[in-house]
Amino acid sequence: MTDTDAAAPEMGHILRDWNARQYLDDYYGHRTVPEDEAVMFRFIARGLREIGRHFESGLDLGCGPALHHAAQIVPWVDRLDMADVHESNLEEIRRWIRNDPDAFDWSVFIGAERGGLDAEDGQGGTLAEREAMMRSRIQLLPCDLREAMPLGKPAQYPLVTSYYCAEWVIPTIEGWRETMRNVTSVVASGGWLFLAGVHATEYAIVGGRPARCARVAHDDIRGVLGQLGFAPSTIHVDVTPGLRPQVTGIQGTFMAYAQRG
Ligand SMILES: C[S@@+](CC[C@H](N)C(=O)[O-])C[C@H]1O[C@@H](n2cnc3c(N)ncnc32)[C@H](O)[C@@H]1O
């Protein structure tokens, strides 16, 4: 081992020692909506408005225990399937759907200033109405994005979302391309994909430890979507800087949406 090796932090994988509740507390336990999340709420709200289509169903891949983006999607779908490889994430969502007293509180991210409803310019109804819509439209299922058929059977959705997931599954650029093939395999022809993740980032602190991710940047995202059959004229990509890169390791966030040809 060289001196450099000795100084380098030991890198883990996001699934090692995953703790759904700690992830929520660390990344979403805020009293106000952080700037990067506010930017993403507006980007997604604008995209959904511009597409202007109501979908029979949507699928969120690698949903984790998080519900703030589901809150934005539910008005546009009859049913939202949320899928993750970790049962503990699905259980955390079930807890919220059941209204358990110890469920995570999403009211800040959905209903507070600069949150999901704010990004809809006051057109989206009240927090209580949105939460009721989420409880009636969300369904949960397992998935594994290392598999060519992530849901374990053939499936096609007109709307697919995935946030902060594909770059973590196999944390190399080749691994990310392979995962992106699996993610996009469930987008129907003519369907839309919304994708977000960490930008130009090697690792992030998850559960108090550094976990490695694939380092993807703006041109990789546009490139992979084009190669996987998304019409270049429909590909929108934006990047926002990380808020505390020295603490979290996250250098920035990308957000994208595109339509499959
Ligand atoms: C950083 S978290 C993001 C969670 C959530 N989408 C969000 O925006 O906060 C990464 C998620 O990817 C999921 N994940 C990792 N490997 C996966 C795999 N092979 N298949 C499906 N999901 C996976 C993890 O369980 C975790 O929920």
The ligand as an SDF file (V2000), in Angstrom:
LIG
                    3D

 27 29  0  0  0  0  0  0  0  0999 V2000
  -29.3100    7.7010   -3.2280 C   0  0  0  0  0  0  0  0  0  0  0  0
  -30.6890    6.6410   -3.0560 S   0  0  0  0  0  0  0  0  0  0  0  0
  -31.9450    7.5580   -3.9140 C   0  0  0  0  0  0  0  0  0  0  0  0
  -33.3050    7.3050   -3.3830 C   0  0  0  0  0  0  0  0  0  0  0  0
  -34.4230    8.2230   -3.9360 C   0  0  0  0  0  0  0  0  0  0  0  0
  -34.6730    7.9610   -5.3340 N   0  0  0  0  0  0  0  0  0  0  0  0
  -34.1370    9.6840   -3.7110 C   0  0  0  0  0  0  0  0  0  0  0  0
  -34.2500   10.4710   -4.6580 O   0  0  0  0  0  0  0  0  0  0  0  0
  -33.8130   10.0740   -2.5830 O   0  0  0  0  0  0  0  0  0  0  0  0
  -30.3010    5.3330   -4.1810 C   0  0  0  0  0  0  0  0  0  0  0  0
  -31.3690    4.2780   -4.2620 C   0  0  0  0  0  0  0  0  0  0  0  0
  -30.9840    3.3200   -5.2440 O   0  0  0  0  0  0  0  0  0  0  0  0
  -31.4440    2.0590   -4.8120 C   0  0  0  0  0  0  0  0  0  0  0  0
  -30.7120    1.0110   -5.5200 N   0  0  0  0  0  0  0  0  0  0  0  0
  -29.4050    0.6910   -5.4160 C   0  0  0  0  0  0  0  0  0  0  0  0
  -29.1260   -0.3900   -6.1660 N   0  0  0  0  0  0  0  0  0  0  0  0
  -30.2960   -0.7430   -6.7780 C   0  0  0  0  0  0  0  0  0  0  0  0
  -30.6550   -1.7830   -7.6760 C   0  0  0  0  0  0  0  0  0  0  0  0
  -29.7670   -2.6920   -8.0850 N   0  0  0  0  0  0  0  0  0  0  0  0
  -31.9290   -1.8360   -8.1130 N   0  0  0  0  0  0  0  0  0  0  0  0
  -32.8570   -0.9290   -7.6810 C   0  0  0  0  0  0  0  0  0  0  0  0
  -32.5590    0.0710   -6.8150 N   0  0  0  0  0  0  0  0  0  0  0  0
  -31.3020    0.1560   -6.3660 C   0  0  0  0  0  0  0  0  0  0  0  0
  -31.1570    2.0810   -3.3270 C   0  0  0  0  0  0  0  0  0  0  0  0
  -31.8780    1.0880   -2.6070 O   0  0  0  0  0  0  0  0  0  0  0  0
  -31.5780    3.5010   -2.9700 C   0  0  0  0  0  0  0  0  0  0  0  0
  -32.9360    3.5480   -2.6260 O   0  0  0  0  0  0  0  0  0  0  0  0
  1  2  1  0
  2  3  1  0
  2 10  1  0
  3  4  1  0
  4  5  1  0
  5  6  1  0
  5  7  1  0
  7  8  2  0
  7  9  1  0
 10 11  1  0
 11 12  1  0
 11 26  1  0
 12 13  1  0
 13 14  1  0
 13 24  1  0
 14 15  1  0
 14 23  1  0
 15 16  2  0
 16 17  1  0
 17 18  1  0
 17 23  2  0
 18 19  1  0
 18 20  2  0
 20 21  1  0
 21 22  2  0
 22 23  1  0
 24 25  1  0
 24 26  1  0
 26 27  1  0
M  CHG  2   2   1   9  -1
M  END
$$$$
